[in-house]
Amino acid sequence: MTKLPPLQRRPAPKLGLVLNSIEVFDPASKDRSEKALRAYYESLLKSGQIDPQSIISKRIFGPHEALAVADQLAAACVDLVVIANIAFPNGQVFLTLATHPHLARVPMAVIAEPEPDIPEWATNAWCGVIMNNHVAHQISHPIVTIPGPFASKEFQAKFAGLLRVAGTIRFLRRDFLCRFGEAPGGFHSASGNQLAFAKIFGTRVDTLDLTLVMETFRTGKVKGYNGEAAFSDDDIRRTVDQISKGRKIDVEPAMLERGAKLYQTYRAIVRANGYTSAAFRCWPEQMDSFIGISSCMAIGLLLGNGDVTAATCESDWPIAVMQSIGTLLADKPAACLDWVNYTGGSEVVQLGHCGVGICGGMAGGSCHGNPCDEVALHPVNRLGGKNVGPVIIGQYQYGPKTGLSLAPQPDGSVKILIFKGASSAKTAKGIKYVATDVAVPDHHKLNRMLLEGGFTHHLAVAMADIGDEVRMLFDLLGVPWVSPDA
């Protein structure tokens, strides 16, 4: 049996910090700048924001030193290269690092402090950033530029965001996404170009037949890439206890138990194969077969318990990649939802889905008199009068939200739609499904972008305002994006 993996969360990136300057300009100003940066680097190590195996170089001058440092960073498999111009740099240093064959796809940033407030031309460091940025554009190597002072709150907040982005990219390039069944017929956007996504983001997609789910559900064990995993009746009972606490239960005990068993089934398959994210097809086969229930509650448990970073419906694995980005940057599970109403008709944009509420991620309380966190039968008569459940319905936790949608392009590239809003008890419409009804100030512009860009009917919703960070992430990956907020 495989050992239980750690919860899926954003790793701390391994940083390669390169100090660079030419040999002229004011020595005291250069020393002060380097001292401040080294102190900040040590605080990042101490706080766990960067990997303990991160590297900081000595102050280097020319291309030969740069090549030696580049070889060291490549051998260490760093996740982020940051060039700190302590003063005006040698113009070959950035080029040497950016074109190194084993660093070419590593995210890169260039930083520098402003000129010291003294009556002397002391460093010319930011001029070097502009020079480096010109080269980056010429060689098509996206970079982030951040101005100091290195000890300032503004610099450290933006740099911390860069580290979160680099950790997310590190995760994505190791992401192993399980697709439980193909997308239903007609769900064209859920059948993306897997090789294009592997090239852009790093995610690898592995498709399993639903018969494996049925067999694992029946036997309580499964064998995968990493060996065997199994679950017991005690595991199922513990899951029933977990889902029952603090919620209204509006399904029969037998259905709740089968939902808990399905969660343990998915979890065993994830553990046995080392999957980090997932996309699910559950209808119509699963509800007409030996299992006889929907996947909604099981998906909500997988996300809430940190077993996966994404769990999307209708086997929409491209949106699962967006969901993982939202989960990793917000440090809490993101949701997979539909655009369920005319986007341009109201400031409150309705985003919802069947019953895939995230365990531990719901608002609680009530929405217009209706409970906001309950395990129920799906109230929509969408399958010819059959009982569909168990589902977790209600509003997601109130507060800021960031929506991420995508439009695959015919050439294999993708374009991203990013928008922000906020949900509250006042915006909640009280419809009995799972939702976040979000106030979006420029909803007319959002509607126009959604339709003109050909974005998909699914989207990922992060439970935080991560707009600046997702834009930085897509810029570093060279992925075009649009936003009504930009």
N, C-alpha and C positions, 0 to 999 in steps of 0.2 A: 504494500500500500504506500502511496506517495505521502511525503510529509506535507502538512498543510502549509501552503505558501503564505508569505506576509500579505497584508491587505494591499490592494493595488493603489499606489499613491505616487505622486510626482517625486522622482529622485532628486537629490542635490547634484547639480552638474559638477563635472570635473573641469575646473577653470585653468586655463593657461594665460597668465598675465605677463605681458612683455613690456619692459621699461625701455624707452627709446629716446635718444636725443643726440644731436651733433655735439661736438666738443666745445663750441663757443657759447656765448650768452652767459648770463649771470650765474655763477656756481651756487651762490647762496639761495637764489630763487629756485633753482633746480633741486637742490637738496631739500628745501622745505616742501616742495611738491611731492617728491619721492617719499619723504618721511610720512606725510599725511596719507599717501596711498598705501604704504606698507602697514600703517596702523589700521586702516580700514580693512585690508586683506586679512590681517590677524583676527579682527572682530568677526569677519565672515566665517573663518575657520572655527572660531570658538562657538558661534551661534549655530553651526551646522548648516548654514546656507550654501556652502560649497563642499564638495567632496574632500575628505582628508588628504587624498592623493593629488590635490591641485598643485600647480607649479607657479612660482613667481621667479622671473629671471633677474639676473643682474642687469644694470643699465648697459644697454648695447648701443653700438654706433653704426656699423656698416653691414653690408650684405653677407659677408662670410660669417660674422657672429649670428646674424639673423638665420642663416641656413642651419647652423648648429642648433639654435634654439628650436627652429621648426622641426628638425629631426627628433629632438627630445619630446616636443609636444605630440608629434605624430606617434611616437613609440608609446607614449602614455595614454593614447586614445582620449584626448581631451574632448569635452563637449562644447566648449566655448573658448575662443581666442580673443583676448582683449589687448589691444596695443595702446599703451599709455604714453602719449607724447609729453615727456617731462620738459622738453624744449622743442625747438624746430627739429624735425627728424631728418635722417638720411632718407632720401626718396626711394632707395632700393629696399628698405626694410619691409614696408607694408607689401610691396609687390612680391618679395621673396616668400613671405608667409602666405599671402593670398593665393599664390599659384603653386604652392607645394603640392605634389601629387597626392599626398595623404591628408591634406588639410583643406582641399578645395571645396568640400561640401560642409565643412564645419562652420557654424555660425560665428560671425566675427563682429567686433565693435572697436571703435577708436574713441579714446577719451583724452581730455586735456583740461588743464585749469586755465582760466582767463589770465590776462596779463596782470602781474602784481601792481598794486596801486603805489608805484614809486616813480620818481622822475627819471626813469631809465627804460630803454627797450630791453626787457629782461629775459624773455623766453621765446616769444613768437610761436608758442605751442599750438594755439588754435588755428593759426595759419597752416600748420602742418596737418591738422585734421582736414581742412578744406582740400589740401593737396592730395591727401590719402583718399578722400571721398571722390575726387575727380578720377583717380586711378580705378577705384572700385566700380564706378559707372562704366568706364571704358572696357573693363574686363568682365563685366556682368557678374560681379561678386557682391551681393547685397550686404550692407553693413548697417549697424546702428551707431550713431554718434551721440555722445553725452558730454555736455560741458560741466566742468567743476564749478566751484571748488570741491575737492574730494571729501572734505569734512562737512559739507553742507547737507542739510536735510533733503533738499531738492535733488541733489546728485544721488544720494544714497537711496532715496525712494525709487528713482528711475532705474538705478543699477540693480536694486532688489527685484524690480519687475523684469529686467533683462535676465536675471538668474532664474526666475520662475519660468520664463519663456524657454531658456536653454534646457532646463530640466524637463519641460514638456516635450521638446523636440527629442531629447535623449530617450524618453519613454516611447514616443511614436516610432522611432527608428528601431525599437525592439518589440513593438506591438504585434501580438499574434491573435488575430481576430477570428473567432469561430462563428461561422454562418450555419445556424441550425436550419437547414433546408433552404431551397431556392425561394426567390420572391414569388408571390402569387402572380398569375397572368395579368398583364396590363400595367403592373407596377414597374414601368420602364426605368424610372430614376433610381430604383433599388438594385439595378443590375449594371453597376458601373464598370469602368475599365480598371481591373485589379492591378495590372502591371503599371499603369499610369500612376495610381495611388501609391504603389510601392516606390516608384521613382520619386514622387513629390514628397510624401510624408514618411515612408518607410514601412507602413502597415502591410503585413502579409495576411491574406485571407484564406482560411481553411474551411471548406464546406463539408458538413456531415449530413447524412441522410436521416430523416426523422425516425426511421426504424431503429437506429441506435438509441434514440431517446426512449422509445417504447420498450426496448429490451432492457435498458438500464433501469427504467421505472419498474419493470417486472422483477428483475433479479436483485437489484440493490447493489450492483457492482459493475465496474467497467474497466477496460484496459486501454491505455493510450500511449502516446509518445514517451511519457515519463514513467510508465508503469501502471499499477492498478490503484483504484480508489473505490471505496465502498461507503455505504451508510447503513444505519441500523434503525430499528423501531424507536430506540431511545432518541436518536438524532431527530427523527420526525416529530416526536412528542415535544422535544425542546423547541423546535421551530414553531409548533402550534402555540406553545406558551409565549414565545417571543411576539408573535403576530397578534396575540389576543390581548396583551396588556395595553390598556389605555385607548382601546379602539372599540367602536360599536361593531359587533359581529352580526351580520344579517344573512348568514348562510348556514346551512345544515352542518353539524360537526363532521359528517363524512366528507363533505366537499372541502371543508377547511383542511382536514387531514390529507386529502389527496393533493391539495395545493402545496402543503408543506412537503409532501413526498416528491412532488415535481421539482420544487426548489432544490431538495437534496440530490435529485437526479441530475439537474443541470450543474450543480456545484461539483458533483463527483466527476462529470465529464470535463469540466473546466480544470479541475485539479489534476486529473490523470494526463491531460494533454498540455498543461502549461499555458492555457489561453489567458489573455489579459483583457479582452473585450469581446463582445458578442452581438449578434443580430439574430432575431427569432422569427420563424414562421410557425404559427400555431393553428391557423384555420385554413381550410376546413378539416384537414385530416385528423388533427390531434383531438378535436372535440367529438369526432365521430368514431374514434378508435378505442383501443384498450384504455387510454388515459382518460378521455371523456371530460376534460376541463380545459379552460384557457390558461395561457402562460402568464397572465397579468401579475398576479400576486407573486409568483416565483421571480419574475423579472424585477419587481420592486424590492424584493429581499436581496437578490444578487447585488443590486446597486447600493442599497442601504447598508449591507454588511461588508461592502468593500471587496467583494469577490472579483468584480470586474469594474472597469472604468466606464463602460458603455454597454447598454442593452436596449437595442432598438426593435421596433415592431416591423412586420411585413418583410423581414429579412433585409432591411435597408441598411446594408453595411457602410455605404458612403457617409450617411448621416451619423453612424456610430463613430466614425473618425472625428467628426465635429463634436459629438457628445463627449468623447474622451478629452478633447482639447478643453471643453468647458469644465469638465470634472477636475482636470489636473490644475488648471489655472485658478479655479475658485476654491479648491480644497474641499469641495463637497459635491455630491453626485449631481450631474446635469440630467435634464429630462429630454426625451424624444417626444415631440408633439406635432399636431397638424395645425395649419392655419384654418380655423373652423368657421370663419365668418368673413364678410366683405371687409377687407383691411382698411379701406378708405372711408368707411361709413361712420366711424366713431373713434374718438381718442383712445377708448379702451379696446385694445386689440385682443380678441379671444384666441387663445392657444390651448388646445386640449387633445385628448386621446381617450381610448376605451377605458382602461382601468389600471394603467401601469404606474400608479402612485408609488413613490419611493418610501420604503419603510424608514421612519425617522425623519423624513423630509417634508411632512405635510404641515399645514397651518394649524390644525386643531381648531377648537372653538366651533363657531357656526358661521355659515354664509347665507344671509337672508333667511335664517331659520332652519337651514339644512345642515346636518353634521358635515364637517370638512375632512374628516379622517375616519373612514369606516371600511370594513371588508364586506362587500355586498355582491349581489347578483347584478350583472350589467342591466341597467334599466332600459336600454335602447333595444327595441324589438327588431334586431338586424339579421337574425338567423332563423326566420320562420317560426318564432314563438318559443324556441328552445332556451333553456336557462343557460346563461353564459356567466361563468365565474370560476373561482373567486377573484374579485377585482378590488383594488384599493382605490377609492374615489375621494374626491375633495380638491381643495386648492393647495398648491404648493406653498411652502413657507413664504410669507410676505416680505417684501423688500425689493432692492434693485435687482434687475434681470438683464442679461445680455443674450440676444438671439443670434444664432449662426445658421445660415442656410447656404446651400451651394448650388451651382449650376455647372454640371460637366459640359465641357466644350467639345465640338466635333473632332478637334485635333488631339484630344486626350487630356488637355489641361483643364483646370477648374477655375471658377470665379466664385468669390465668397460675398455674401451679404451679411453685414454686421449692423445691429441696431441695439439700442438700450431703452429701458423703460423701468417702471416700478409697479408692483402689485400691492394691494392692501385689501382690507375688509370692505372698503368702499368701492373698489373696482370689481370685486368678485361678483359674477353674475348668478351664482348659485345653481348652475346646471349640474345635474347628477352624473358627472363623469370626472376624470382627473384633468385639472386645468391650472393654468395661471393666466388670469385676465389682467393684461398689462396696460397701463397708461403710457402711450407713446405720443409725445407732443407733436411731432411732424408725421402723423399717420398718413396723410395724403402723399407725401414724398416717399414714405416707406412702401405704400401700395404701388406707386408708379415704378419704383426700382424693382419690386418683386415681379411685376408683370413684364416690364421691358427687358429685364435680365434673364427671364425664363427660369427662375429658381424653382426648386422642387416643392412639393406639397408638404413634405416633412421638414422639420428644423430641430436643432438642438437648442435648449435654453439653459444657460448657466445661472445659478442662484446667487449672482453677485455682479457688480459692475466691473467687468474685465475688458472693456472696450479698448483701452490703450494697449493692453498686453496682447490681445489677439491681433490687433493691427500690426504690432511689432513682430509677432510670430510669423504672420503671413508675408510681411515685408522681407524678413530674413530668408524665408523659403522661396521668395520670388513668385508668390501667388497673388494675382490681382484681387482687389476687394472694392466694394462700394458700401457706402453707409449714409443714411440720412443725417447722421450726427456729425459727419466730417465737414 
